[in-house]
Amino acid sequence: MTLSPTPTLPITVALDNLAPLGAAVTTVAALNAAEDLGAFDRLRSGPTNAAGLARDCAIGERGARLLLSTLISLGLVEPAGDGRYALTATGAYVTHLRSSLSGLGAAIRDDRPLVGHAPINWSWSNCHPRLVNERHGVRSNRDGLLRINST
């Protein structure tokens, strides 16, 4: 008796979609990990260092450093001095938005609207630099980066 080779399935990947999808998947994974481990809760209570985050979230210090590094690369956390780290305004907004959307799956399943709100006086239409409005607490700098001010 001879075994036939395992058939391979053709995999077609649209390369122009691969990078953004890969970035989206890894970003969501990092956000979920930070939420599941309690890192966002800890950072919302004030700046901390990697050792403090590790202690408060019951994780290893190496893991805390890696998580902080990932959150920094996403613009959600920034150095706050003395080796401590704090949520950025963007980080505060994203963590609040995530909690506002926590019932999205159930809303879709139950075919009902999701009632939520943006925690900052800001809307997605303000993202384009030409549409930025100081009154809404959003402005762009010379590099075209947005600064979100909580109100």
C-alpha positions in Angstrom: 0.0 0.0 0.0 1.4 3.4 -1.0 0.3 6.7 0.5 -0.6 9.4 -1.9 0.9 12.8 -1.1 -1.3 15.2 0.8 -3.0 17.5 -1.7 -2.2 21.1 -1.4 -4.8 23.7 -1.8 -4.1 26.8 -3.9 -3.9 29.9 -1.8 -4.5 33.1 -3.5 -3.6 36.3 -1.7 -4.1 39.8 -2.9 -0.7 41.2 -2.0 -2.0 44.8 -1.9 -4.4 43.7 0.9 -2.0 41.5 2.9 0.0 44.2 4.6 -2.9 46.3 5.9 -4.8 43.2 7.0 -1.7 41.8 8.7 -1.3 45.2 10.5 -4.9 45.2 11.5 -4.8 41.7 12.9 -1.7 42.3 14.9 -3.1 45.6 16.2 -6.3 44.0 17.3 -4.3 41.2 19.0 -2.2 43.7 20.9 -5.3 45.7 21.9 -7.0 42.5 23.1 -4.0 41.4 25.0 -3.6 44.8 26.8 -7.3 44.8 27.6 -7.4 41.1 28.8 -4.3 41.6 30.9 -5.7 44.7 32.6 -2.9 46.9 31.2 -5.3 49.6 29.9 -7.1 49.7 33.3 -3.7 50.1 35.0 -2.6 52.8 32.6 -5.9 54.7 33.0 -5.2 55.0 36.7 -1.9 56.8 36.0 1.7 56.4 34.7 3.6 53.3 35.7 6.9 51.6 34.8 7.3 48.1 33.4 7.8 46.5 36.8 4.6 48.2 38.2 2.6 47.1 35.2 3.9 43.6 35.6 3.1 43.5 39.3 -0.4 45.0 38.9 -1.3 42.8 35.9 0.3 39.6 37.2 2.5 39.2 34.2 6.2 38.9 33.7 8.3 42.0 33.5 9.7 41.1 30.1 6.1 40.7 28.8 5.2 44.1 30.3 8.1 45.7 28.5 7.1 44.1 25.2 3.5 45.1 25.7 4.5 48.7 26.5 6.8 48.8 23.5 3.9 47.6 21.2 1.5 50.1 22.7 4.1 52.9 22.2 4.5 51.8 18.5 0.8 52.2 18.1 0.8 55.7 19.6 -1.3 54.6 22.6 1.3 55.0 25.3 4.2 57.4 25.7 7.1 57.8 28.1 6.1 59.9 31.1 9.5 60.4 32.6 11.4 58.5 35.3 11.0 55.2 33.3 7.2 55.4 33.6 4.7 55.3 30.8 1.2 56.8 30.4 -1.7 56.6 28.0 -1.6 59.2 25.2 -4.8 61.2 24.4 -5.2 58.8 21.5 -4.7 55.8 23.8 -7.4 57.2 26.2 -9.8 57.7 23.2 -9.1 54.2 21.7 -9.6 52.4 25.1 -12.8 54.3 25.7 -14.0 53.6 22.2 -13.3 49.9 22.6 -15.5 49.8 25.7 -18.2 51.8 23.9 -18.2 49.1 21.2 -18.0 46.1 23.5 -21.5 45.1 22.7 -21.1 45.2 18.9 -21.2 41.4 18.3 -24.4 41.0 20.3 -26.0 44.0 18.5 -25.2 42.4 15.1 -26.4 39.0 16.3 -29.6 40.4 17.7 -30.2 42.8 14.7 -30.4 45.9 16.9 -28.6 49.2 16.8 -25.6 49.7 19.0 -26.0 52.7 21.2 -22.6 54.3 22.0 -20.9 57.6 22.1 -17.5 59.1 21.4 -15.9 60.1 24.8 -14.3 63.1 23.2 -16.0 65.9 21.4 -14.7 64.6 18.1 -15.9 62.8 15.0 -14.2 60.8 12.2 -15.0 63.6 9.7 -12.4 65.7 11.5 -9.6 63.4 10.5 -8.8 65.1 7.2 -6.5 68.1 7.9 -8.7 70.4 5.8 -11.7 69.4 8.0 -9.9 69.8 11.3 -11.8 72.2 13.6 -10.3 73.5 16.8 -13.7 73.8 18.3 -14.0 70.0 18.2 -10.7 69.7 20.1 -8.8 68.2 17.1 -6.0 70.0 15.2 -3.1 69.0 13.0 0.5 70.0 13.3 2.9 70.8 10.5 3.5 67.1 9.9 -0.2 66.4 9.4 -0.5 64.5 12.6 -3.7 65.0 14.6 -3.7 66.1 18.2 -6.9 65.1 20.1 -7.7 67.2 23.2 -10.2 65.8 25.6 -13.0 68.1 26.6 
